[in-house]
Amino acid sequence: MRSTLPLALLLATLSACLHDAESQRRSLSSGTSSVGQTGTPPGGSSSGQSRLDAELRAEILRHGLTGDPSIGRNLPSINDPLAQLGMELFFTKGLGGDMNVACATCHYPTLGGGDALSVGVGVDAVVEDLVGPGRSHAAGSPNYDGGPTIPRNAPTTFNMGMWDEVMFLNGRIESLGKTPGANGDDGQGITSPDVGFPQSDPRCPTNLPMAQARFPTTSMDEMKGFTFEFGNFPQPTREHLAARIGDYGIGAGEMPYSDWLDAFRVAFNDPLGTAQDLITEQNIAIAMGEYERSQVFVANPWSEYVAGDDLAIDDDAKRGALLFLRPTAGGGADCASCHGGDFFTDEKFYVVAMPQVGRGQSVNIGHTLDVGRFLVDGLPQHLYAFRTPSLLNVAETGPWSHAGGYTSLEAVVRHHLNPAEALQNYDFNQLAPDVQTQDTVANTTLALQQLYWCRSNGFPTVVDQSLSQKQIDQLISFLHALTDPGVTDPAVIRQWIPSGADRDGLRLYAHDQNGNPL
């Protein structure tokens, strides 16, 4: 049963943790950063401006930044036949077990490659094609208990071709080679839940996005549903879906019609190939992976600045960048220790005690608990640990955290500065009424306790620090400078939404809660 918790309960539950956090904070050197004192002095002297740029360019050099994480990568264009096929597959509800949900339902291009929800609503929605805020479950649907059943926030599909180590928030899809620039395609194998960590899955031979694309269709909450192939293993489920798309074997006649074969023949350059040979679960995953890999959005004001344009970002963003890049000992906030490089992530796992809203992803642990990476590798330091997200386009990919517990960038920044204080002041009103559970406070407190355990035992995590409101605003200005304008330009983003003939009568034609097309 879901209910709204009074703030008083949260205050009481977290008060002891807050006391510990305050003691740790006071033990750190947390004076006002010198970053806020640099830049244009009163009167607007050009020499001050040059000094600010000189300091920032020195940091860029120290970190070895180029501004473009796509350099050296073999990434497809959305106009490539494979990516075009993948786009159409991404938008068909034919890959949903009960044919009422598509991949794009939770990863829509005009919603930042996500769904703008804290945690999503997959199968059995009241209105199938309503995507984003307002989407809800049909009462009486299987596993319905008053709220979303998908346990985690939907990560953006943008720039998926830049990940080299892991997919998913707990990294359950992982490259064994982790070769920089390879996107997992280095011949050393990819592990997946089908075979168990850290074994190589022979059905994931191509790249990380291709491997990832094989799993939402087998999740009951996300796409499979609670009746289709009930009780069967993932691989037969995928093969049944492929047969449905190809209109052969066990899937023959399940869709209104099937006009997919010619598109597969073009995409895989096999003009005489049969449906059984071409429309396989592997080829479906490959095509959708190429569609995701084509979503390259890295041309932002920050990248222009790194390339040499001093006017690409304003002084607040520059000072925010200095805070971001500098260590605490150098007057910075040390954000780059985890969000490093041009992709702004180290692809590692940390406990930062983000609010555990929603039911969580658990297996024989607790219905609303989410233990993060621990569920994959069992390492004690990874209990409640989640993958460091990339910050490219971060201003357009909220809500933020593994469970979408925060709906503003300022709240996310403040959480990293002092998790206990942020949780004590957490505003439940930012959540949809059906998201939080009666265990939200208890589960979040366990994660906060684990954060202190990591600190005490020398495992890296966030440390408490003080920044002024001005400095926080500067950090946020920098984060906004990481947005590629194409992400918010309808003329650009609609290249990733199919507009041609519907190949099976099951295309997702998404609209918002007011009926407006997305």
GIDA-V211505 format. One record per pair of residues at least 24 apart in sequence whose C-alpha atoms are under 10 Angstrom apart, sorted by the first residue. I is the first residue (numbers start at 1). GAP is how many residues later the second one is. If there is no record, write none. Layout:
BEGIN
I & GAP
I & GAP
END
This chain:
BEGIN
1 & 144
1 & 145
1 & 146
1 & 433
1 & 435
1 & 436
1 & 437
2 & 143
2 & 144
2 & 145
2 & 356
2 & 357
2 & 431
2 & 432
2 & 433
2 & 434
2 & 435
2 & 436
2 & 437
2 & 438
3 & 143
3 & 430
3 & 431
3 & 432
3 & 433
3 & 434
3 & 435
3 & 436
3 & 437
4 & 424
4 & 425
4 & 427
4 & 429
4 & 430
4 & 431
4 & 432
4 & 433
4 & 434
4 & 436
5 & 423
5 & 431
5 & 432
5 & 433
5 & 434
5 & 435
5 & 436
6 & 422
7 & 417
7 & 418
7 & 419
7 & 420
7 & 421
7 & 434
8 & 416
9 & 415
9 & 432
9 & 433
10 & 413
10 & 414
10 & 415
10 & 416
10 & 430
10 & 431
10 & 432
10 & 434
10 & 435
11 & 410
11 & 412
11 & 413
11 & 414
11 & 415
11 & 430
12 & 412
13 & 411
13 & 428
13 & 429
13 & 431
13 & 432
14 & 406
14 & 407
14 & 409
14 & 410
14 & 411
14 & 427
14 & 428
14 & 430
14 & 431
14 & 434
14 & 435
15 & 405
15 & 406
15 & 408
15 & 409
16 & 404
17 & 402
17 & 403
17 & 404
17 & 406
17 & 407
17 & 428
17 & 431
17 & 432
17 & 435
18 & 400
18 & 401
18 & 402
18 & 403
18 & 404
18 & 405
18 & 406
18 & 430
19 & 401
19 & 402
20 & 400
20 & 432
21 & 397
21 & 398
21 & 399
21 & 400
21 & 431
21 & 442
21 & 443
22 & 396
22 & 398
22 & 399
22 & 442
22 & 443
23 & 441
24 & 439
24 & 440
24 & 441
25 & 392
25 & 393
25 & 438
25 & 439
25 & 440
25 & 441
26 & 438
26 & 439
26 & 440
27 & 437
27 & 438
28 & 300
28 & 435
28 & 436
28 & 437
28 & 438
29 & 299
29 & 300
29 & 302
29 & 436
29 & 437
30 & 298
30 & 299
30 & 301
30 & 302
30 & 303
30 & 434
30 & 435
30 & 436
30 & 437
31 & 297
31 & 300
31 & 434
31 & 435
31 & 436
31 & 437
32 & 299
32 & 300
32 & 434
32 & 435
32 & 436
32 & 439
33 & 290
33 & 295
33 & 296
33 & 297
33 & 298
33 & 299
33 & 300
33 & 433
33 & 434
33 & 435
33 & 438
34 & 285
34 & 288
34 & 289
34 & 296
34 & 297
34 & 298
35 & 283
35 & 284
35 & 285
35 & 286
35 & 287
35 & 288
35 & 291
35 & 295
35 & 296
35 & 297
35 & 436
36 & 280
36 & 283
36 & 284
36 & 286
36 & 287
36 & 295
36 & 432
36 & 434
36 & 435
36 & 438
37 & 282
38 & 277
38 & 281
39 & 276
39 & 277
39 & 279
39 & 280
40 & 275
49 & 261
49 & 266
50 & 260
52 & 263
52 & 266
52 & 267
52 & 270
53 & 252
53 & 257
53 & 258
53 & 262
53 & 265
53 & 266
53 & 269
55 & 263
55 & 264
55 & 267
56 & 250
56 & 262
56 & 263
56 & 264
56 & 265
56 & 266
56 & 267
56 & 269
56 & 270
57 & 248
57 & 249
57 & 251
57 & 253
57 & 261
57 & 265
58 & 264
59 & 262
59 & 263
59 & 266
59 & 267
60 & 246
60 & 261
60 & 262
60 & 265
60 & 281
61 & 245
62 & 263
62 & 264
63 & 262
63 & 263
63 & 273
63 & 277
63 & 278
63 & 279
64 & 276
64 & 277
64 & 278
65 & 238
65 & 241
65 & 242
65 & 275
65 & 276
65 & 277
65 & 278
66 & 237
66 & 238
66 & 239
66 & 240
66 & 241
66 & 275
66 & 276
67 & 231
67 & 232
67 & 233
67 & 234
67 & 235
67 & 236
67 & 237
67 & 238
67 & 239
67 & 240
67 & 274
67 & 275
67 & 276
67 & 415
68 & 229
68 & 230
68 & 231
68 & 232
68 & 234
68 & 235
68 & 236
68 & 238
68 & 239
68 & 273
68 & 274
68 & 275
69 & 90
69 & 92
69 & 93
69 & 94
69 & 112
69 & 227
69 & 229
69 & 230
69 & 234
69 & 272
69 & 273
69 & 274
69 & 275
70 & 89
70 & 91
70 & 92
70 & 111
70 & 226
70 & 227
70 & 228
70 & 229
70 & 272
70 & 273
71 & 91
71 & 110
71 & 271
72 & 108
72 & 109
72 & 110
73 & 88
73 & 89
73 & 107
73 & 108
73 & 109
73 & 110
74 & 87
74 & 107
74 & 108
74 & 109
74 & 219
75 & 84
75 & 86
75 & 87
75 & 108
75 & 215
75 & 217
75 & 218
75 & 219
75 & 220
75 & 221
76 & 85
76 & 214
76 & 215
76 & 216
76 & 217
76 & 218
76 & 219
76 & 220
77 & 213
77 & 214
77 & 216
77 & 217
77 & 218
77 & 219
78 & 212
78 & 213
78 & 214
78 & 215
78 & 216
78 & 217
78 & 218
78 & 417
78 & 418
79 & 212
79 & 215
79 & 416
79 & 417
80 & 187
80 & 210
80 & 211
80 & 214
81 & 182
81 & 183
81 & 184
81 & 185
81 & 186
81 & 187
81 & 188
81 & 206
81 & 209
81 & 210
82 & 181
82 & 182
82 & 184
82 & 185
82 & 186
82 & 187
82 & 201
82 & 202
82 & 204
82 & 205
82 & 206
82 & 207
82 & 208
82 & 209
83 & 184
83 & 203
83 & 204
83 & 205
83 & 206
83 & 207
83 & 208
83 & 209
83 & 210
83 & 211
83 & 212
83 & 413
84 & 179
84 & 183
84 & 203
84 & 204
84 & 206
84 & 207
84 & 210
84 & 411
84 & 412
84 & 413
84 & 414
85 & 175
85 & 178
85 & 179
85 & 181
85 & 182
85 & 183
85 & 199
85 & 201
85 & 202
85 & 203
85 & 205
85 & 206
85 & 413
86 & 177
86 & 178
86 & 181
86 & 197
86 & 198
86 & 199
86 & 200
86 & 201
86 & 202
86 & 203
86 & 204
86 & 205
86 & 206
87 & 200
87 & 201
87 & 202
87 & 203
87 & 204
87 & 205
87 & 207
87 & 408
87 & 409
87 & 410
87 & 411
88 & 172
88 & 175
88 & 199
88 & 200
88 & 203
88 & 408
88 & 409
88 & 410
88 & 411
88 & 412
88 & 413
88 & 414
88 & 415
88 & 419
88 & 420
89 & 156
89 & 171
89 & 195
89 & 196
89 & 198
89 & 199
89 & 202
89 & 409
89 & 414
89 & 418
90 & 123
90 & 194
90 & 195
90 & 197
90 & 198
90 & 199
90 & 201
90 & 202
90 & 407
90 & 408
90 & 417
90 & 418
91 & 197
91 & 406
91 & 407
91 & 411
91 & 415
91 & 416
91 & 417
91 & 418
91 & 419
92 & 153
92 & 410
92 & 411
92 & 412
92 & 413
92 & 414
92 & 415
92 & 416
92 & 417
93 & 35
93 & 36
93 & 130
93 & 162
93 & 411
93 & 412
93 & 413
93 & 414
93 & 415
94 & 129
94 & 147
94 & 148
94 & 150
94 & 151
94 & 160
94 & 161
94 & 162
94 & 164
94 & 410
94 & 411
94 & 412
94 & 413
94 & 414
95 & 121
95 & 122
95 & 123
95 & 128
95 & 129
95 & 143
95 & 145
95 & 146
95 & 147
95 & 149
95 & 150
95 & 189
95 & 411
96 & 26
96 & 27
96 & 120
96 & 121
96 & 122
96 & 123
96 & 124
96 & 126
96 & 127
96 & 128
96 & 129
96 & 132
96 & 145
96 & 410
97 & 26
97 & 120
97 & 121
97 & 122
97 & 123
97 & 125
97 & 126
97 & 127
97 & 128
97 & 129
97 & 130
97 & 131
97 & 132
97 & 133
97 & 140
97 & 141
97 & 143
97 & 144
98 & 25
98 & 26
98 & 125
98 & 126
98 & 127
98 & 128
98 & 129
98 & 130
98 & 131
99 & 24
99 & 25
99 & 29
99 & 124
99 & 125
99 & 126
99 & 129
99 & 155
99 & 156
99 & 407
99 & 408
100 & 24
100 & 25
100 & 27
100 & 28
100 & 29
100 & 123
100 & 124
100 & 125
100 & 406
100 & 407
100 & 408
101 & 24
101 & 27
101 & 28
101 & 116
101 & 121
101 & 122
101 & 123
101 & 124
101 & 405
101 & 406
101 & 407
102 & 26
102 & 27
102 & 114
102 & 115
102 & 120
102 & 121
102 & 404
102 & 405
102 & 406
103 & 110
103 & 113
103 & 114
103 & 119
103 & 120
103 & 185
103 & 405
104 & 27
104 & 53
104 & 393
104 & 403
104 & 404
104 & 405
104 & 406
105 & 24
105 & 25
105 & 26
105 & 27
105 & 30
105 & 117
105 & 118
105 & 403
105 & 404
105 & 405
106 & 25
106 & 26
106 & 47
106 & 48
106 & 49
106 & 50
106 & 51
106 & 116
107 & 24
107 & 25
107 & 47
107 & 48
107 & 49
107 & 50
107 & 51
108 & 24
108 & 48
108 & 49
108 & 388
108 & 389
108 & 402
108 & 410
109 & 47
109 & 48
109 & 49
109 & 186
109 & 378
109 & 379
109 & 381
109 & 384
109 & 385
109 & 386
109 & 387
109 & 388
109 & 409
110 & 286
110 & 377
110 & 378
110 & 379
110 & 380
110 & 382
110 & 383
110 & 384
110 & 386
110 & 387
110 & 408
111 & 45
111 & 285
111 & 286
111 & 287
111 & 376
111 & 377
111 & 382
111 & 407
112 & 43
112 & 44
112 & 45
112 & 46
112 & 281
112 & 282
112 & 283
112 & 284
112 & 285
112 & 286
112 & 375
112 & 376
112 & 381
113 & 41
113 & 42
113 & 43
113 & 44
113 & 45
113 & 46
113 & 179
113 & 182
113 & 283
113 & 284
113 & 374
114 & 39
114 & 40
114 & 41
114 & 42
114 & 43
114 & 44
114 & 282
114 & 283
114 & 284
114 & 285
115 & 38
115 & 39
115 & 40
115 & 41
115 & 282
115 & 283
115 & 284
116 & 37
116 & 38
116 & 40
116 & 280
116 & 281
116 & 282
116 & 283
116 & 284
116 & 288
116 & 291
117 & 31
117 & 35
117 & 36
117 & 37
117 & 280
117 & 281
117 & 282
117 & 283
117 & 286
117 & 287
117 & 288
117 & 290
117 & 314
117 & 315
117 & 318
118 & 30
118 & 32
118 & 33
118 & 34
118 & 35
118 & 36
118 & 239
118 & 240
118 & 280
118 & 281
118 & 282
118 & 283
118 & 284
118 & 285
118 & 286
118 & 287
118 & 288
118 & 289
118 & 312
118 & 313
118 & 314
118 & 317
118 & 318
119 & 28
119 & 29
119 & 30
119 & 31
119 & 32
119 & 33
119 & 34
119 & 35
119 & 238
119 & 239
119 & 240
119 & 241
119 & 280
119 & 283
119 & 284
119 & 285
119 & 286
119 & 312
119 & 313
119 & 316
119 & 317
120 & 27
120 & 28
120 & 29
120 & 30
120 & 31
120 & 32
120 & 33
120 & 34
120 & 101
120 & 102
120 & 238
120 & 283
120 & 284
120 & 315
121 & 26
121 & 27
121 & 28
121 & 29
121 & 30
121 & 100
121 & 101
121 & 102
122 & 26
122 & 27
122 & 28
122 & 94
122 & 97
122 & 98
122 & 99
122 & 100
122 & 101
122 & 102
122 & 103
123 & 25
123 & 26
123 & 27
123 & 96
123 & 97
123 & 98
123 & 99
123 & 100
123 & 101
123 & 102
123 & 103
124 & 97
124 & 98
124 & 99
124 & 101
124 & 102
127 & 384
127 & 386
128 & 380
128 & 381
128 & 382
128 & 383
129 & 378
129 & 379
129 & 380
129 & 381
129 & 382
129 & 383
129 & 384
129 & 386
129 & 388
130 & 378
130 & 379
130 & 380
130 & 381
130 & 382
130 & 383
130 & 384
130 & 385
130 & 386
130 & 387
130 & 388
131 & 377
131 & 378
131 & 379
131 & 380
131 & 381
131 & 382
131 & 386
131 & 387
132 & 378
132 & 379
132 & 380
132 & 381
132 & 386
133 & 299
133 & 379
133 & 380
134 & 298
134 & 378
134 & 379
134 & 380
135 & 377
135 & 378
136 & 298
141 & 84
141 & 85
142 & 78
142 & 79
142 & 83
142 & 84
142 & 85
143 & 77
143 & 78
143 & 82
143 & 83
145 & 289
146 & 287
146 & 288
146 & 289
146 & 291
147 & 211
147 & 212
147 & 285
147 & 286
147 & 287
147 & 288
147 & 289
147 & 290
148 & 73
148 & 210
148 & 211
148 & 286
148 & 287
148 & 288
149 & 71
149 & 72
149 & 73
149 & 209
149 & 210
149 & 211
149 & 212
149 & 286
150 & 69
150 & 70
150 & 71
150 & 72
150 & 208
150 & 209
150 & 210
150 & 211
150 & 253
151 & 70
151 & 71
151 & 205
151 & 206
151 & 207
151 & 208
151 & 209
151 & 210
151 & 211
151 & 216
151 & 217
151 & 218
151 & 219
151 & 251
151 & 252
152 & 204
152 & 205
152 & 206
152 & 207
152 & 208
152 & 209
152 & 218
152 & 249
152 & 250
152 & 251
152 & 252
152 & 253
153 & 204
153 & 205
153 & 207
153 & 245
153 & 246
153 & 247
153 & 248
153 & 249
153 & 250
153 & 251
153 & 252
154 & 243
154 & 244
154 & 245
154 & 246
154 & 247
154 & 248
154 & 249
154 & 250
155 & 234
155 & 242
155 & 243
155 & 244
155 & 245
155 & 246
155 & 247
155 & 248
155 & 249
156 & 136
156 & 233
156 & 234
156 & 237
156 & 238
156 & 240
156 & 241
156 & 242
157 & 52
157 & 132
157 & 134
157 & 135
157 & 136
157 & 137
157 & 138
157 & 139
157 & 240
158 & 134
158 & 135
158 & 136
158 & 137
158 & 138
158 & 139
158 & 140
158 & 232
158 & 234
158 & 235
158 & 239
158 & 329
159 & 133
159 & 134
159 & 135
159 & 136
159 & 137
159 & 138
159 & 139
159 & 184
159 & 231
159 & 233
159 & 234
160 & 48
160 & 49
160 & 129
160 & 130
160 & 131
160 & 132
160 & 133
160 & 134
160 & 135
160 & 136
160 & 137
160 & 230
161 & 46
161 & 47
161 & 48
161 & 128
161 & 129
161 & 130
161 & 131
161 & 132
161 & 133
161 & 134
161 & 135
162 & 46
162 & 47
162 & 131
162 & 134
162 & 180
162 & 181
162 & 228
163 & 44
163 & 45
163 & 46
163 & 130
163 & 180
163 & 182
163 & 183
163 & 184
163 & 227
164 & 43
164 & 44
164 & 182
164 & 183
165 & 25
165 & 43
165 & 181
165 & 182
165 & 183
166 & 24
166 & 25
166 & 42
166 & 43
166 & 46
166 & 181
166 & 182
166 & 221
167 & 25
167 & 41
167 & 42
167 & 44
167 & 45
167 & 46
167 & 180
167 & 220
168 & 44
168 & 205
168 & 218
168 & 219
168 & 234
169 & 178
169 & 180
169 & 203
169 & 204
169 & 216
169 & 217
169 & 218
169 & 219
169 & 220
169 & 232
169 & 233
169 & 234
170 & 178
170 & 179
170 & 201
170 & 202
170 & 203
170 & 204
170 & 205
170 & 206
170 & 207
170 & 212
170 & 214
170 & 215
170 & 216
170 & 217
170 & 218
170 & 232
171 & 176
171 & 177
171 & 178
171 & 201
171 & 202
171 & 204
171 & 205
171 & 206
171 & 215
171 & 216
172 & 24
172 & 25
172 & 26
172 & 40
172 & 200
172 & 201
172 & 203
172 & 204
172 & 205
173 & 24
173 & 25
173 & 28
173 & 31
173 & 35
173 & 36
173 & 38
173 & 39
173 & 42
173 & 203
174 & 24
174 & 25
174 & 26
174 & 33
174 & 34
174 & 37
174 & 38
175 & 25
175 & 29
175 & 32
175 & 33
175 & 36
176 & 24
182 & 25
182 & 26
183 & 24
183 & 25
183 & 26
183 & 110
184 & 24
184 & 25
184 & 26
184 & 27
185 & 25
192 & 184
193 & 41
193 & 183
194 & 39
194 & 40
194 & 41
196 & 180
196 & 181
197 & 179
197 & 180
198 & 178
198 & 179
203 & 32
203 & 78
203 & 79
204 & 78
204 & 81
204 & 82
205 & 77
205 & 81
206 & 76
206 & 79
206 & 80
206 & 83
207 & 79
207 & 82
207 & 83
207 & 86
208 & 81
208 & 85
209 & 76
209 & 77
209 & 78
209 & 79
209 & 80
209 & 81
209 & 82
209 & 83
209 & 84
210 & 72
210 & 73
210 & 74
210 & 75
210 & 76
210 & 77
210 & 78
210 & 79
210 & 80
210 & 81
210 & 82
210 & 83
211 & 71
211 & 74
211 & 75
211 & 77
211 & 78
212 & 73
212 & 76
212 & 77
213 & 69
213 & 71
213 & 72
213 & 73
213 & 74
213 & 75
213 & 76
213 & 79
214 & 24
214 & 67
214 & 68
214 & 70
214 & 71
214 & 72
214 & 74
214 & 75
215 & 70
217 & 24
235 & 46
236 & 45
237 & 44
238 & 42
238 & 43
238 & 44
238 & 46
238 & 47
239 & 40
239 & 41
239 & 42
239 & 43
240 & 40
240 & 41
241 & 38
241 & 39
241 & 40
241 & 43
242 & 33
242 & 34
242 & 36
242 & 37
242 & 38
242 & 39
242 & 40
242 & 41
242 & 42
243 & 32
243 & 33
243 & 36
243 & 37
243 & 38
244 & 35
245 & 30
245 & 34
245 & 35
245 & 36
245 & 39
245 & 258
245 & 259
246 & 28
246 & 29
246 & 30
246 & 31
246 & 32
246 & 33
246 & 34
247 & 28
247 & 29
247 & 32
248 & 27
248 & 28
248 & 31
249 & 27
255 & 249
255 & 250
255 & 251
256 & 247
256 & 248
256 & 249
256 & 250
257 & 245
257 & 246
257 & 247
257 & 248
257 & 249
258 & 244
258 & 245
258 & 246
258 & 247
258 & 248
259 & 242
259 & 243
259 & 244
259 & 245
259 & 246
260 & 242
260 & 243
260 & 244
261 & 242
263 & 240
291 & 205
292 & 204
294 & 202
295 & 192
295 & 198
295 & 200
295 & 201
296 & 188
296 & 190
296 & 191
297 & 95
297 & 96
297 & 185
297 & 186
297 & 187
297 & 188
297 & 189
297 & 190
297 & 196
298 & 44
298 & 45
298 & 94
298 & 95
298 & 184
298 & 185
298 & 186
298 & 187
298 & 188
298 & 189
299 & 93
299 & 94
299 & 183
299 & 184
299 & 185
299 & 186
299 & 187
300 & 92
300 & 93
300 & 180
300 & 181
300 & 182
300 & 183
300 & 184
300 & 185
300 & 186
300 & 187
301 & 177
301 & 179
301 & 180
301 & 181
301 & 182
301 & 183
301 & 184
302 & 90
302 & 176
302 & 177
302 & 178
302 & 179
302 & 180
302 & 181
302 & 182
303 & 39
303 & 178
303 & 179
303 & 180
303 & 181
304 & 177
305 & 176
312 & 169
313 & 164
313 & 165
313 & 167
313 & 168
314 & 160
314 & 163
314 & 164
314 & 167
315 & 159
315 & 162
315 & 163
316 & 154
316 & 155
316 & 157
316 & 158
316 & 159
316 & 160
316 & 161
316 & 162
317 & 156
317 & 157
317 & 158
317 & 159
317 & 160
317 & 161
317 & 162
317 & 163
317 & 164
318 & 156
318 & 157
318 & 159
318 & 160
318 & 163
319 & 152
319 & 154
319 & 155
319 & 156
319 & 158
319 & 159
320 & 150
320 & 151
320 & 152
320 & 153
320 & 154
320 & 155
320 & 156
320 & 157
320 & 158
320 & 159
321 & 153
321 & 154
321 & 155
321 & 156
321 & 157
321 & 158
321 & 160
322 & 152
322 & 153
322 & 156
323 & 144
323 & 148
323 & 149
323 & 151
323 & 152
323 & 155
324 & 150
324 & 151
324 & 154
324 & 155
328 & 135
328 & 137
332 & 135
332 & 139
333 & 83
333 & 84
333 & 130
333 & 132
333 & 133
333 & 134
333 & 138
333 & 139
333 & 142
334 & 128
334 & 129
335 & 78
335 & 81
335 & 127
335 & 140
337 & 123
337 & 124
337 & 125
338 & 49
338 & 50
338 & 51
338 & 52
338 & 122
338 & 123
338 & 124
339 & 49
339 & 50
339 & 51
339 & 52
340 & 48
340 & 50
340 & 51
341 & 49
342 & 48
342 & 49
342 & 50
343 & 46
343 & 47
343 & 48
343 & 49
344 & 44
344 & 45
344 & 46
344 & 47
344 & 48
344 & 138
345 & 42
345 & 43
345 & 44
345 & 45
345 & 46
345 & 47
346 & 41
346 & 42
346 & 43
346 & 44
347 & 39
347 & 40
347 & 41
347 & 42
347 & 43
348 & 25
348 & 37
348 & 38
348 & 39
348 & 40
348 & 41
349 & 24
349 & 25
349 & 32
349 & 33
349 & 34
349 & 35
349 & 36
349 & 37
349 & 38
349 & 39
349 & 40
349 & 111
349 & 112
350 & 31
350 & 32
350 & 33
350 & 34
350 & 35
350 & 36
350 & 37
350 & 38
350 & 101
350 & 104
350 & 109
350 & 110
350 & 111
350 & 112
351 & 30
351 & 31
351 & 32
351 & 33
351 & 34
351 & 35
351 & 36
351 & 37
351 & 96
351 & 97
351 & 98
351 & 99
351 & 100
351 & 101
351 & 102
351 & 103
351 & 104
351 & 108
351 & 109
351 & 110
351 & 111
352 & 32
352 & 33
352 & 34
352 & 49
352 & 63
352 & 64
352 & 66
352 & 67
352 & 95
352 & 96
352 & 98
352 & 99
352 & 100
352 & 102
352 & 108
352 & 109
352 & 110
352 & 111
353 & 31
353 & 32
353 & 33
353 & 48
353 & 62
353 & 63
353 & 66
353 & 67
353 & 70
353 & 90
353 & 91
353 & 92
353 & 93
353 & 94
353 & 95
353 & 96
353 & 97
353 & 98
353 & 99
353 & 108
353 & 109
354 & 30
354 & 31
354 & 32
354 & 46
354 & 47
354 & 48
354 & 49
354 & 50
354 & 51
354 & 52
354 & 58
354 & 61
354 & 62
354 & 65
354 & 66
354 & 68
354 & 69
354 & 90
354 & 91
354 & 93
354 & 94
355 & 46
355 & 47
355 & 48
355 & 49
355 & 50
355 & 51
355 & 60
355 & 64
355 & 67
355 & 68
355 & 71
355 & 81
355 & 85
355 & 86
355 & 88
355 & 89
355 & 90
355 & 92
355 & 93
356 & 28
356 & 45
356 & 46
356 & 47
356 & 48
356 & 49
356 & 80
356 & 81
356 & 83
356 & 84
356 & 85
356 & 86
356 & 87
356 & 88
356 & 89
356 & 90
356 & 91
357 & 45
357 & 46
357 & 47
357 & 48
357 & 49
357 & 71
357 & 74
357 & 78
357 & 79
357 & 80
357 & 81
357 & 82
357 & 83
357 & 84
357 & 86
357 & 87
358 & 45
358 & 46
358 & 47
358 & 73
358 & 76
358 & 77
358 & 78
358 & 79
358 & 80
358 & 81
358 & 82
359 & 44
359 & 76
359 & 77
359 & 78
359 & 79
359 & 80
359 & 81
360 & 42
360 & 43
360 & 77
360 & 80
360 & 83
361 & 42
366 & 73
366 & 77
367 & 72
368 & 68
368 & 69
368 & 70
368 & 71
368 & 72
368 & 74
368 & 75
369 & 70
369 & 71
369 & 73
369 & 74
369 & 75
369 & 77
369 & 78
370 & 32
370 & 33
370 & 73
370 & 74
370 & 77
371 & 72
371 & 75
371 & 76
372 & 30
380 & 70
380 & 73
380 & 74
381 & 69
381 & 70
381 & 72
381 & 73
381 & 76
381 & 77
381 & 78
381 & 79
382 & 68
382 & 72
382 & 77
383 & 63
383 & 64
383 & 67
383 & 68
383 & 71
384 & 59
384 & 60
384 & 62
384 & 63
384 & 64
384 & 66
384 & 67
385 & 62
385 & 65
385 & 66
385 & 76
391 & 88
391 & 89
391 & 91
391 & 92
392 & 87
392 & 88
392 & 89
392 & 90
392 & 91
392 & 92
393 & 86
393 & 87
393 & 88
393 & 89
393 & 90
393 & 91
393 & 92
393 & 94
393 & 95
394 & 85
394 & 86
394 & 87
394 & 88
394 & 89
394 & 90
395 & 81
395 & 82
395 & 84
395 & 85
395 & 86
395 & 87
395 & 88
396 & 84
396 & 86
396 & 87
396 & 88
396 & 91
396 & 92
397 & 86
397 & 90
399 & 31
399 & 32
403 & 32
404 & 27
404 & 31
405 & 25
405 & 26
405 & 30
405 & 31
406 & 24
406 & 25
407 & 24
409 & 63
409 & 64
409 & 66
409 & 67
409 & 70
409 & 71
410 & 59
410 & 62
410 & 63
410 & 65
410 & 66
412 & 64
413 & 59
413 & 60
413 & 62
413 & 63
414 & 50
414 & 51
414 & 52
414 & 53
414 & 55
414 & 58
415 & 47
415 & 49
416 & 45
416 & 46
416 & 47
416 & 48
416 & 49
417 & 45
417 & 46
417 & 47
417 & 48
417 & 49
417 & 50
417 & 55
418 & 44
418 & 45
418 & 46
418 & 47
418 & 48
419 & 29
419 & 32
419 & 43
419 & 44
419 & 45
420 & 25
420 & 28
420 & 29
420 & 31
420 & 44
421 & 43
423 & 25
490 & 28
494 & 24
END
